[in-house]
Amino acid sequence: MSMSVTPAAINQLATDLAGHREKIEAAFVSVGGCLTEGASLLNKLIKLFDALPDALRGAEVEEATGHLEAVASRAATLSGAFAQERADLERLFEVVRAANLPIADLQRTIKMMGIVSINARVTAASIAEDTDDFDVFTTDIATLSESATRTLKEFSQVYRQLVVEVDAAVSQRNRFEGAHAHTLSDLAGRLTSTLRALENQRASAVDGSAETSRLSRQVVGQIGSAVMALQVGDATRQRLEHIEAGFEYLANVLSGEPVFDIDLKHEDRTGALAVIATLEQAQLAETARDFGVEVNDAERSLAALATDAETIMTRSRGQYGSDAGKSSSIASLSDQLRAAVSLLGNFEAERAKLEAVGAVVRRTVGILLGHVEAVQDIEANMRLVSLNAAVRCAQLGPRGASLTVIATQLRELTSETVAAAESAVDWLSQSAALADAFGATTAADGAARGGGLEQGATLALELLSGLDQKLAGALASLDTDGTRVIALLQMAANGLDGLGALSEAMDDIRMQIAGLAPEAPPAHADELAELIAGLRRLYTMEAERTVHDALFGPPEMSAAAPAADDAFDDFMIL
């Protein structure tokens, strides 16, 4: 054994080894911290996404779905109603226009009655006798004619306004339907697709969440296994500390100081150096080998963990997010429903306009029918006057012949007036009936239109918005915490980079120690046996005891037995 090696050189080797140990310890503490934080975040995400299926299949979604179905049903109803209303409106247009012909006939006959009344006055003036009686007749005829003319004038003005209103309604409806020709049918299809998408979302959420949770828990379990695997760092630390202690004992032997309170004789120092040097190089060789293998395994496991975590994040984004992966799929459903409600509102407003037209038609027709009744009353009075005039002319004989002709003309005109008035009444009554149909239709489904549908749709939007917030929150957490988990696992994997090279550094120190013991340790002297037993008592790792016993044999059962709690020495929690 060469005694040229100084205690200072040995101490320097111990210092170098301590530096490697500290690097290992710092690296593994950092990696353990990354894994612990990553597991915590991943567990948080698991709880968050575990709750999503219940949210998507809960009572709120059922209620929202019911409101969606109501909106879809309303769209289908409106689609059919609009077709019928268009036909009714066209019929109303035709009926109102058709009333123009009897009204024109009525205007013509009343105009002729005015002419005849003038002729009656002139003719009556030519009759010398009983002019007072004829003056009464002609005055009555003139008065009735003027009244009929005024009444018909008012009637015509109201009728023209009715035509304008109906024409405007038809034009408005044509413009609206031109812009929204297929809107309602398309809307019904979109809402059906929306309902189907929501149901598919709910179904896939249950299956997808179970799979996501399973994979996430698998990763959490793998993280736990990785944390346990990181005990190699603590095990290596303890083994290196014990080797450093062995170096200290080498320095003590070289300096002649006691070891384990054993005051070695000069002749035993060479043997002690051989014992310690041989033991420590064997321990260092085994430590470096175990560390290199286990560090490489840990690196591969951590790299796989990062990949698995990224797969889970991608799967979850696809499961709950939109195609862009930036918002929830519920948000797109809500957007569709908002558009549907807005569109239905436009159609309902258009129907309200039609109802208003119906009200105008009913009111206007009522006025017109009142005027027709007035004309009919005038016609009855005119018929009576003409009859009286004919009787009086018959009494006059030939002198009353001309006036008799006029009275006959009046009776004929009054008959024409009756026919025209009845025809006008018929068309106007049909108009009123059609207008009543508009009112009846809108009143029948007024509950659906009058706030019920809108309120239901608004509630559905609120419910879906609540779900959207939950999904958006989950996706936001996925983007932040999920990204953080992946980064932490990648940091953990990268944190072990280069540690494998420390095995070579340990081996270099081992080779330097090997030069101190060119020969095998001598046979056990009592002092050396006590030294060997003291060294064995330092160990906390079974691997250390295995190396030791391979060199010096197992200890006597009564001697140097491990402490009662040594069974726990191989376990450490980071």
Residue pairs with C-beta under 8 A, 6 or more apart in sequence:
1 270
1 273
1 274
1 516
1 517
1 518
1 519
2 515
2 516
2 518
3 254
3 270
5 254
5 515
5 516
6 254
7 250
7 251
7 252
7 254
7 255
8 251
10 247
10 250
10 251
10 254
11 247
11 248
11 251
13 247
13 509
13 512
13 513
14 244
14 247
14 248
14 251
16 505
16 509
17 240
17 243
17 244
17 247
17 284
17 506
17 509
18 240
18 244
20 240
20 502
20 505
20 506
21 236
21 237
21 240
21 241
21 244
23 499
23 502
24 233
24 236
24 237
24 240
24 291
24 499
24 502
25 233
25 234
25 237
27 233
27 495
27 496
27 499
28 230
28 232
28 233
28 234
28 237
28 574
29 233
29 574
30 495
31 230
31 233
31 302
31 492
31 495
31 496
32 227
32 230
32 233
32 574
34 488
34 489
34 491
34 492
34 495
35 223
35 226
35 227
35 230
35 488
35 489
35 492
36 227
36 574
37 488
38 223
38 309
38 484
38 485
38 488
38 489
38 492
39 220
39 223
39 224
39 227
41 481
41 482
41 484
41 485
41 488
42 216
42 219
42 220
42 223
42 309
42 485
43 220
44 477
44 481
45 216
45 316
45 477
45 478
45 481
45 482
45 485
46 213
46 216
46 217
46 220
48 473
48 474
48 477
49 209
49 212
49 213
49 216
49 316
49 320
49 474
50 209
50 213
51 470
52 205
52 209
52 320
52 470
52 471
52 474
53 202
53 205
53 206
53 209
53 210
55 61
55 467
55 470
56 201
56 202
56 205
56 206
56 467
57 202
57 205
57 206
60 463
60 466
60 467
61 198
61 202
61 463
61 467
63 459
63 460
63 463
64 459
64 460
64 463
64 464
64 467
65 195
65 198
65 199
66 456
67 456
67 457
67 459
67 460
67 463
68 191
68 194
68 195
68 198
68 337
68 460
69 195
70 448
70 453
70 456
70 457
71 191
71 337
71 340
71 341
71 344
71 453
71 456
71 457
71 460
72 188
72 191
72 192
72 195
74 344
74 448
74 453
75 184
75 187
75 188
75 191
75 340
75 344
76 188
77 445
77 448
78 184
78 344
78 347
78 348
78 351
79 184
79 185
79 188
81 351
81 441
81 445
82 177
82 184
82 347
82 351
84 441
85 173
85 351
85 354
85 438
85 441
86 173
86 177
88 434
88 437
88 438
89 169
89 170
89 173
89 354
90 170
91 434
92 166
92 361
92 431
92 434
92 435
93 166
93 167
93 170
95 427
95 430
95 431
95 434
96 162
96 163
96 166
96 361
96 427
96 431
97 163
98 427
99 159
99 424
99 427
99 428
99 431
100 159
100 163
101 423
102 419
102 420
102 421
102 422
102 423
102 424
102 427
103 155
103 156
103 159
103 420
103 424
105 416
105 419
105 420
105 423
106 152
106 375
106 417
106 420
106 421
106 424
107 152
107 156
109 413
109 416
109 417
109 420
110 145
110 148
110 149
110 152
110 375
110 417
111 149
112 409
112 413
113 141
113 144
113 145
113 148
113 382
113 410
113 413
113 414
113 417
114 145
114 146
114 149
116 141
116 145
116 406
116 409
116 410
116 413
117 138
117 141
117 142
117 144
117 145
118 142
119 406
120 137
120 138
120 141
120 142
120 389
120 403
120 406
120 407
120 410
121 138
121 141
121 142
123 402
123 403
123 406
124 131
124 134
124 135
124 137
124 138
124 403
125 131
126 402
127 134
127 396
127 399
127 400
127 403
129 396
129 399
130 392
130 396
133 392
134 389
134 392
134 403
137 385
137 388
137 389
137 392
140 381
140 385
141 382
141 385
141 386
141 389
141 410
144 378
144 381
144 382
144 385
145 382
147 374
147 378
148 375
148 378
148 379
148 382
148 417
151 371
151 374
151 375
151 378
152 371
152 375
154 371
155 368
155 371
155 372
155 375
158 364
158 367
158 368
158 371
159 368
161 364
162 360
162 361
162 364
162 365
162 368
162 431
165 357
165 360
165 361
165 364
166 357
166 361
169 353
169 354
169 357
172 350
172 353
173 350
173 354
176 350
180 343
180 346
180 347
183 343
183 347
184 347
187 340
187 343
187 344
190 336
190 340
191 336
191 337
191 340
194 333
194 336
194 337
197 329
197 333
198 330
198 333
201 329
201 330
201 333
204 319
205 319
205 320
208 315
208 316
208 319
208 320
209 319
211 315
212 312
212 315
212 316
212 319
215 308
215 311
215 312
215 315
216 312
218 308
219 305
219 308
219 309
219 312
222 301
222 304
222 305
222 308
223 305
223 489
225 301
226 298
226 301
226 302
226 305
226 492
227 574
229 294
229 297
229 298
229 301
230 298
230 574
231 570
231 571
231 572
231 574
232 290
232 291
232 294
232 295
232 298
234 572
234 574
235 290
235 541
235 543
235 570
235 572
236 287
236 290
236 291
238 540
238 541
239 283
239 287
239 541
239 543
239 544
240 287
240 506
242 283
242 538
242 539
242 540
242 544
243 280
243 283
243 284
243 287
245 538
246 276
246 279
246 280
246 283
246 535
246 538
247 280
247 513
249 259
249 260
249 276
249 535
250 273
250 276
250 277
250 280
250 513
250 516
252 258
252 259
253 259
253 264
253 269
253 272
253 273
253 276
254 273
256 269
258 264
259 272
259 531
259 534
260 530
260 531
260 534
262 527
262 530
262 531
262 534
264 272
264 527
264 531
265 527
268 525
268 527
268 528
271 521
271 522
271 525
271 528
272 527
272 528
272 531
273 516
273 517
274 516
274 517
274 519
274 520
274 521
274 522
275 521
275 522
275 528
275 531
275 532
275 535
276 531
276 535
277 513
277 514
277 516
277 517
278 517
278 520
278 521
278 551
279 532
279 535
279 547
279 548
279 551
279 552
280 513
281 510
281 511
281 513
281 514
281 517
282 547
282 550
282 551
283 544
283 547
283 548
284 506
284 507
284 509
284 510
284 513
285 507
285 510
286 543
286 547
287 506
288 502
288 503
288 504
288 506
288 507
288 510
289 503
290 543
291 499
291 502
291 503
291 506
292 500
292 503
295 496
295 499
295 500
295 503
296 500
298 496
299 493
299 496
299 497
299 500
302 489
302 492
302 493
302 496
303 493
305 489
305 492
305 493
306 486
306 489
306 490
306 492
306 493
309 482
309 485
309 486
309 489
310 486
312 482
313 478
313 482
313 483
313 485
313 486
316 478
316 482
317 325
317 475
317 478
318 325
320 328
320 329
320 471
320 474
320 475
321 327
321 328
321 329
321 475
322 328
322 329
322 331
322 332
326 475
327 472
327 475
328 467
328 468
328 471
328 472
328 475
329 471
330 464
330 467
330 468
330 471
331 468
331 471
331 472
333 464
334 461
334 464
334 465
334 468
337 457
337 460
337 461
337 464
338 461
340 457
341 454
341 457
341 458
341 461
344 453
344 457
345 454
348 449
351 442
351 449
352 442
354 438
354 442
355 438
355 439
355 442
357 435
357 438
358 434
358 435
358 436
358 437
358 438
358 439
359 435
359 439
361 431
361 432
361 434
361 435
362 432
362 435
362 436
362 439
365 428
365 429
365 431
365 432
365 435
366 432
368 424
368 428
369 425
369 428
369 429
369 432
372 421
372 424
372 425
372 428
375 417
375 421
376 418
376 421
379 414
379 417
379 418
379 421
382 410
382 413
382 414
382 417
383 410
383 411
383 414
385 410
386 407
386 408
386 410
386 411
386 414
387 407
387 411
389 403
389 406
389 407
389 410
390 404
390 407
390 408
390 411
392 400
393 400
393 401
393 403
393 404
393 407
394 400
394 404
396 403
442 449
521 528
521 551
521 552
522 528
524 532
524 552
532 548
532 552
533 555
533 559
533 560
535 548
536 545
536 548
536 555
536 560
537 560
539 545
539 548
540 566
540 569
540 570
541 569
541 570
542 570
545 562
549 555
555 561
